[in-house]
Amino acid sequence: MHQDDSPQPVVAHIATVPMSLQYLLFNQLKDIAADGYQVMAVSSAGPETIALADLGIPHIAIPISRKITPFQDLLSLWRLYRFMRRHPLHIVHTHNPKPGLLGQLAARLAGVPIVINTIHGFYFTNHTHPALRQVFVAMEKVAASCSDLIWSQNMEDIETAIQERICPPDKIRYLGNGIDLNRFDWKRISQEMIQEKRAELRLPPDAQVVGFVGRLVTEKGVHELLQAALVVRQRFPDVRFLIVGSTDSDKRDAITDQVVHHYRLEANCLFTGQREDTPELFALMDVFVLPSHREGLPRAPMEASAMGVPCVVTDVRGCREVVAHEQNGLLVPLQDVAALAQAIIRLLEDKPLAQRLGQTGRRMAEERFDERLVFAKVKEEYARLLREKGLPGPGAHFSRNG
């Protein structure tokens, strides 16, 4: 019998790396904590956890590999289980495939009352080798069997989950994704700030800027972007490609900024690494590009749209839920370099079109991409599940049997 004398329900969010906690979940964790929950964060170690500490959210460092590593995975499962047995958790909320599997299994073994998973995009697609696809589907089925509730960031993954019999229809719900519309607002950016930022980055005054924000990995379409850049440069010799994001060294398809030498684009590409001033960087862009191979519901094109920047993205799940063709951007076929280049050129040449798409993007962001809508759904479901389990919500005194 494990007694909990805390007046707050305790929720632990589990991700693979601390970067996800800081850049994808930070505002959500902060909002949940402000609503009266005691929040804990679990991931591998990393410097990004400093922001969590400043907010008063404890971080528990448990190594979780992104790769399929049976021995390490069993060790991670044991460490997660031990952590959950030692702490009076009432909700475990997992993110991404590996934590979704190991974190939920550990939670069920440890007797945590409520187990939730958010799908940030299935790893398998229609292009995945059938045998590998079945492995991923099987893993998702095991994870789903542990869930009280599954959230999907996009509608297509809900359809896939039901078709593949990963879970029954009544267990999975649409969550969506969102951003801080106050932070990503072009009205906050003055012309003087733009000029100062261009000078800082040594961007020529008249050069048009094509931007990318994301992890530097092959599946984000970085190679297609650089191949398209060669074509765009023929039409606009002074164009600059502003590539924002860090090398994801844990991934097999990691890309470093040295790739620019392979394409001989040194004069046209600027790799900034991870940045905290992304609203200002979006304000420099004439076009935003995300030629990703797969997504859940990507934030970067939401942020670009909120900043009034027209988008060019691949016509894949997730991306096509954020970007509507000819409304806030253009959709191009997956891995079609020629189509990608022509879409970029079209927006650089047709200023009225780019302006119209950018203005529509801001309106769409205000209607559909407000992160507060996501936070409200999360807290509503937390409260519902606590009631169904006979556990009082925030501010009430209760105990948990473990």
N, C-alpha and C positions, 0 to 999 in steps of 0.2 A: 504494500500500500504506500503510495507516494502522495503526501499532502502538499498542497500549494497554498501558502498564506498570502500570495500576492493578490491585490484587488484588480489587477489587470490581466486580461487574457494575453498569453505570450505566443507570438508568431515568429517563426524562423523562416527567412527567405534563403534559399540555397541556389547558388550559381556556380559555374565552373571557375571563373576568374573574377578577381575584384574589379576589373574594368567594367564588367557587366553591372556590378552593383553601383558603381559611381556614375556611369554614363547612360545606363538604361533604366535603372531602378531607383536611383537616389531620391528623386522627388516623390515617387510612390511610397518608399519607406518613410520618408519624412511626413507625408500626409497621413499614413496609417498611425504613426506614433502620435501625431497631434490629435488624433481621434480617440486616444485613450488606450491604445494597445502597447504592450511592451514588445519592442521589435529587436530581433537579433539577426545578424547577417552571417552567412557561412559561405566560404569559397576558399580556393587556394590563396596563399599569402601574396601580398603585393602592396606597393606604396599607395595605391588608390584608397586603401582603407582609412587613411588619415582623415578624409572628409567625413566618413562615418563616425569616427571617434569624436570629431568636433561637434557632431550632432547628438552625441550621447548614445549612439547605437553600437552595442558591442559587436565585434567581429571575431568569429571563431575560424582560425586557419586550419582547414582540412584539405590536403592535396587531392585534387580530382583531375585526372588526366582526360583530355579531350579525345585521345586515341583509344582504340580497343586494346586494352592491356589487362588481360585476365587477372594476373597476380596483384597488380596495383589497384585494380577495380575492387577486388575482394578486400584489400586492405582499407580502401576508402569506405567501403560498405561497413566494415567493422568500426572504423573511427566515427562514422556518422551515427551508427547505432549506439556506440558508447556515449557520444555527446548527448543524444536524445534521451538516454536513460538517466543521465546525470542532471539534466535540466527539465524543469516542469513545463514542457511545451504543450500548447493546446491546438496550434495550427502549424503545420509544415507546408510551405508554399515553394515549389520547385520551379526552376526555369532551365530551359535547354535540355537536349536529349539525355546526356549522361547524368546530371543531377536529377532529372525526371525519373530515371530508372533507379539509380542507387539511393537517392534521397527518399523516394517514396517507399522503396523496399525497407529501408532502415526505419522509416517512420512507422510502418505497419508492424515490423518486428518489435519495435520499442513501445508499441501501444499508444502512439499519439492519436488523440481522438479524431482530428480532422486533417485530411491530406489532400492537397490541391496541386495541380500542375498547370503551368501556362506553356502552351506550344508556341514557340517563336519561329515556326516554320519547320516542317518535317525535313529531315536530311535527304530523304529519297524524293526523286521526281520521276516524271515519265521517261526521262532519259537514263535513269539508273539501270545498271545491269540487272536482269530479272532475279538472279540468285542473291545479289547484294540487297536488292530491294526487299526480298522476303526476309532477310536477316533483320533489316531495319524495322519492318512491319512487326516481326515477332517480338522485338525489343519493346516497341511501342505498346503491343498488346499486354506484355507483362507489366509494364509501367502503369497502363490504364487500369489494370485489375486492382491496383492499390489505391486508386483515386476515389475520393468522394465527389470531386468535381474537376473537370478539365476545361480550361479556357483555351480558345484558339484566337490568335491575333488576326487571322483572315478567314473569310467564308469558305474558300476552296478547301482548306485543310479540314474543315468540318465535314464537307462532302466526302473527302478522301477517307477520313477516319471511319465514317459510317459504311462506305463502300468496301473498305478493307476489313471491316468488322473488328477494328481496333477497340471500339467501345460502343455501347448502345447509344442511340440518339439522345436519350434523356440525361446522359452523363456529361455531354459536351455542350458548351455554350460559346457564343461569340463575345469576345472581349474588345477587340480592336487595339489601337495604339494611339498615343497622343504626345504632344509636345507642349512646352511652356510658351503660350502665345504672347505673353508679355515680354519675354526675353527675345523671341524671334519676331520682331516687329520692325519693319523698315523705317517707321516713323521715329524710332529711337536713334537712328543713324543719321548724322549730319553730313553734309558734303565735305566739311572740313575733316571729319573723322575718316571718310573714305580716302581723301587725299593723303592724310597722314599714314594710313595703313598701306596704301600703294607705295608710298615712299619707303616705308619700313621694309616692304617685301621687294623693293627695287623693280616694281612693275612699271614699264614705260607708260607715260601719261595717256597715250592714245591707243594702247594695245587692248584688244578685246580679250576677255578672260572666260575660259571654260573651266568649270570647277568640278571636283570629285571629292566627296567626304565619305570615308569608310575604312575598314581594315584593308591592309595591303596584302591581299591573297588572290589567287587565280579566280576563285569562284565569284569574286566581286566584279570580274570583267576588266581588270586592270590592263591585261594584255590587249584586249580588244580596243580599249580606250586609247592606248598608245599607238596601236596600228591605225586607228581612225585619225589620230593626231597628225600622222604623216600626210594623210589626204587633206585634212583641213588646212594644214600649213601651206600647201600648194596654192590654196585660194586666199589665205590670210597669212602672209609670211611673218607678221609680227604678233600673231596670236600667242597667248600664254595659257598653259594648262596648269591650274592651281590644284595640286593633289594633297589633300589634307587627311592625315591618318597615320597610324603607326604600323610597323611591320608586325604581323601576328606570328611570332617565331614559334609558337606551339603548334602551328598548323603545317602540314606537309606541303601545302601549296603557297607557303609564305613568299612574299616578294619584297625585295629591298629597293631603296631608291637607286641602286646601281643599275637597275634594269634600264634606266634612261640611256645609258651608254650603248646598250645593245641596239636600240632604235635610233641612236644618234639624234636625240631630241634635247640635248643639254641646254640649248639656247631657248627652247620653248617651254620647258617643264620646270616647275618649282614644287619640290616636295617639302612640306612644312613640318611633317611629323604630327604628333597629337597636339591639339591646340585647345585652349579654353575660350578663345575669342571667335568662335564659329559664326555668331550673328554678323560680326563685322566682316568676316571673310566671305560669307554669302553676299553681303552688300557689294562686294567687288565683282561678283560674277555676272556675266551676260547670259550664260547658260549653265545649268547644272546637269551633270550626266551620271547615271548609275547603270552601267551595263551588266548588272548582276545575273548570275546563273540561277539563283534561288533566293527567296526571301520569305520572311514571315509577314510582317507589315513594316516596311523600312521607314525609319524616322528621317533620314537625310532628305528625301524628296518632300516630306512633310515640312521640314524646316525651310527648305528652299522655297516651297510654295508660300509659306507664311511670310517669307522675306520678299515675295513678289518676283522670284526668279523662275523663268520657264524651265521645265525639266525634259530631259530625254532619258527614258528608261527602257529596259527590255520588257517585252510582252510576256512576263512570267507571273505566276501567282504572287500575290503580295504587292508587287510593283503596280500591276494594273488595277489594284484597289485604291492606290494612292493617286496615281496619275491617270486621268481620263483623256484619251486621245483627242487632240485638237481643242481641249478645254483648258487644262493647266500645264499641258506639255504634249510630247509626242512619244508614241510607243514604237519600238523597232524590234524585229525578230531577234531571237536569241543567237548570239555569236555571229551576227551578220555585220561585219565591219563596214562594208560599203553603205548599208542602210544607216548605220550609226553615224558615219561621217557625213552623209547627206543631210541627216536630220539636224546635226550640229550646224552645218553650213547654212541650212535654210533659216535657222533662228538667228544666226549672226548677220545674215543678209537682210532678212525681213524684220525690220525694227517694229513696225506696227503690230505684226503678228506676235512677236516676242513680248511686247508690252501688254497686249490683250491677254495672252496666256498667263503672264505674271499677275495681272490684276485679278483674273478669275481664280488663280491659285490662292491669293490671300483670302478671298471670299470662301473658297472651299475649306481652307484651314480653319477659319473661324466657325464654320458650320460642322465640320467633321473631325478635326484633329486636335481638339482641346483635351489635354491630358486629364483635366478634372472630371471629364465624363468617364474615363477609365477608372480613376480612383473611386468614384462613386459606386461603380459596379462592384469593384473589389470589396469595399466595405459593406455593401448591401448583402453580398453573398456570405461574407464572414459572419455577419449578424444572423443571417438565416440558418447557416449551418450550426452555429453555436446554440441557437434556440432548439433546433432539431435534435442536437445531442444532449439537451438538457443542461447546457452550460450558459450561465449569465454572460452578458456582454461587457464591454469596457465600463469600469467604475464599480462593478459589483464584486462581492466576495464569493469565491467558490473554490472547490478543490477538484483535483484530477486523480483518478485511479490509474496507476501505471503498472 
